[in-house]
Amino acid sequence: MVHLITGYKGSEHIKSADTRSFNSAMFGNGQFVMEIGEELDASIINNNTVRVLDGDILMQGGHIRIETNTYEDLTIETGTAGKNRIDLIVMTYEKNSTDGTEKAYLEVLKGAEAEGTPSAPEYVLGTLAEGALKNQMPLYRVKIQGVVLSTIEGMFKTIPTYKTIAEQYAAQYAARITALKSTDILDTAEEVMANTQKNMFAGALALKEVASSVITNTEIDAALK
């Protein structure tokens, strides 16, 4: 059924699924932290507290954020002497099957204790576009050694802004031009034609060797044909 999203119909008609679909088409149907704010940076505050700073998430197209200049403190249960544990800090999405309301929140999934190497707890993977009522995005792996909250490790990817991507491509292009300008290439047609075939071939090989560090072989081969 055709559904005009950006159009006036006289009543509310845009659903969260519409926005998720658009975002997924733009950025891919994955789960990412976005390049804005503190990017959900986390730190250990004390032996029972991990603090997650502000930032934005795209979860299968759904936009979730911790507001700017705010944070969330999460409680990590104290471990047991002589045993180890891995907890997960996840962003959980849930939809109420009765009234359709949706919510997102951070939570700690407690792992099982082990005397040796512990395993991380399982989490829910749901496909929202197919009507899943719950999905959990792992953000941090928390390691508890004995009674000590020892380390936290990030588990997410961060997607750059269009501005960052443009700057990266501009820098790569500039590096390629600089490398090409540093090669000794004859400037005039007369000088080029005065070269023997042997020297011209040697020069082409030298150019290819120098430029290969910044330009792919496919690009060079195409240029030399």
C-alpha positions in Angstrom: 0.0 0.0 0.0 1.3 3.4 -1.0 1.8 5.7 2.1 2.8 9.4 1.6 5.0 10.2 4.6 5.7 13.9 4.0 2.2 15.0 3.2 -0.8 16.5 5.0 -3.7 14.1 5.4 -5.8 16.0 8.0 -4.8 13.6 10.8 -1.7 12.0 12.4 -0.4 9.3 10.1 3.4 9.1 10.4 4.6 6.1 12.4 7.9 5.4 14.0 8.3 2.6 11.5 8.2 5.1 8.7 11.2 7.1 10.2 13.1 3.9 10.9 12.6 2.8 7.3 14.0 6.1 6.0 17.0 6.1 8.3 17.8 2.5 7.4 17.7 3.4 3.7 20.1 6.3 4.4 22.6 4.7 6.8 21.9 0.9 6.6 19.9 -1.4 8.7 22.5 -1.9 11.4 23.2 -0.6 14.9 25.5 2.3 15.3 26.6 5.1 17.7 26.7 8.4 15.8 29.5 11.0 15.6 27.9 13.6 17.9 28.3 14.7 21.5 30.3 12.3 23.7 29.4 9.3 21.6 28.2 7.3 24.6 31.7 7.3 26.1 31.8 5.3 29.4 34.0 5.2 32.4 34.2 3.4 35.8 33.1 5.8 38.6 33.6 3.3 41.4 33.6 -0.4 42.0 29.8 -0.6 41.5 29.1 2.2 39.0 29.7 2.7 35.3 28.7 6.1 33.8 27.6 6.4 30.1 27.8 9.9 28.7 25.5 11.6 26.1 25.2 10.6 22.5 23.0 9.3 19.7 22.3 5.8 18.5 20.7 4.4 15.3 19.2 1.1 16.1 17.9 -0.5 12.9 16.8 3.0 11.8 15.4 4.0 15.2 16.9 7.1 16.8 17.7 6.9 20.5 19.7 9.5 22.4 21.0 10.4 25.8 20.5 14.1 25.9 23.4 16.6 25.6 25.3 17.2 28.9 23.5 14.4 30.7 24.6 10.9 31.6 23.3 7.5 32.9 24.8 5.7 35.9 24.5 2.0 35.8 25.0 -0.3 38.9 27.3 -3.3 38.6 26.8 -6.0 41.2 29.8 -6.8 43.3 31.6 -10.0 42.3 32.7 -13.0 44.4 36.2 -13.5 45.6 38.0 -16.2 43.5 35.5 -16.0 40.6 35.2 -13.9 37.4 32.2 -12.5 35.6 31.3 -10.6 32.4 28.3 -8.3 32.3 27.0 -6.5 29.3 25.7 -2.9 29.2 23.0 -2.8 26.5 20.6 -0.4 25.0 17.2 -2.1 25.1 14.2 -1.4 22.8 10.8 -2.7 23.8 7.4 -2.4 22.3 4.2 -3.0 24.2 2.1 -5.6 22.2 -1.1 -4.3 23.7 -1.1 -0.5 23.1 1.9 -0.2 20.7 3.9 2.1 22.9 7.7 2.0 22.6 10.6 2.7 24.9 14.3 2.5 25.1 16.6 2.3 28.1 20.1 1.2 29.3 20.4 -1.9 31.4 23.0 -4.3 32.7 22.8 -8.0 31.8 24.6 -10.0 34.5 26.7 -12.9 33.4 27.4 -16.2 35.2 30.3 -16.4 37.5 33.1 -18.8 36.8 36.4 -19.7 38.4 38.2 -19.6 35.1 37.2 -17.7 31.9 33.6 -16.5 32.1 31.1 -16.2 29.3 29.1 -13.1 28.4 25.4 -13.3 29.0 23.0 -13.8 26.1 21.0 -10.8 24.7 17.9 -10.4 22.5 18.4 -9.9 18.8 15.1 -8.8 17.2 14.3 -7.5 13.7 12.2 -4.4 14.3 11.1 -4.1 10.6 9.6 -7.6 11.0 7.6 -6.6 14.1 10.0 -7.8 16.8 8.9 -6.5 20.3 12.4 -6.4 21.7 16.0 -5.8 20.6 19.2 -5.2 22.6 22.3 -3.5 21.3 25.5 -4.3 23.3 27.5 -1.2 24.1 30.1 -2.3 26.7 31.6 -5.5 28.0 32.2 -5.2 31.7 34.8 -7.5 33.3 34.6 -8.3 37.0 37.6 -10.1 38.5 36.9 -11.4 42.0 35.3 -8.5 43.9 36.9 -5.8 41.6 35.2 -4.1 38.6 38.4 -4.2 36.5 37.7 -3.0 32.9 35.0 -2.0 30.4 35.4 -2.6 26.6 33.3 -0.9 23.9 31.4 -3.2 21.5 29.8 -0.7 19.1 30.7 1.0 15.8 30.6 4.7 15.3 29.5 6.1 12.0 31.0 9.4 10.8 29.1 12.4 9.7 29.0 13.4 6.0 31.4 16.3 6.8 33.9 13.9 8.3 33.7 11.6 5.2 34.1 14.5 2.9 37.2 15.7 4.8 38.7 12.2 4.7 38.2 11.9 0.9 39.7 15.4 0.4 42.8 14.4 2.4 43.2 11.2 0.5 42.9 13.0 -2.8 45.4 15.6 -1.7 47.9 12.9 -0.7 47.6 11.3 -4.2 48.2 14.5 -6.0 51.2 15.3 -3.9 52.7 11.9 -4.6 52.2 12.3 -8.3 53.7 15.8 -8.4 56.8 14.4 -6.7 57.6 12.2 -9.6 59.9 13.4 -12.4 57.6 13.6 -15.5 58.6 15.4 -18.7 56.4 18.5 -19.2 56.5 19.1 -23.0 55.3 17.0 -25.9 58.6 17.5 -27.7 60.6 16.1 -24.8 58.2 13.1 -24.5 58.4 12.4 -28.2 62.3 12.7 -28.1 62.5 9.8 -25.7 63.2 6.3 -27.0 60.5 3.7 -26.5 62.8 2.0 -24.0 63.1 5.1 -21.9 59.4 5.8 -22.1 58.6 2.3 -20.9 61.0 2.6 -18.0 59.5 5.9 -17.0 56.0 4.5 -16.9 57.2 1.6 -14.7 58.9 4.1 -12.4 55.7 6.2 -12.1 53.7 3.1 -11.4 56.1 2.0 -8.6 56.1 5.4 -6.9 52.3 6.0 -7.1 51.3 2.5 -6.1 51.7 3.5 -2.4 48.7 5.9 -2.7 46.8 4.7 -5.8 45.5 1.2 -6.6 47.1 -0.8 -9.3 43.8 -0.8 -11.2 43.7 3.0 -11.3 47.4 3.2 -12.5 46.9 0.5 -15.2 43.9 2.3 -16.6 45.9 5.6 -16.7 48.8 4.1 -18.5 46.8 2.5 -21.3 
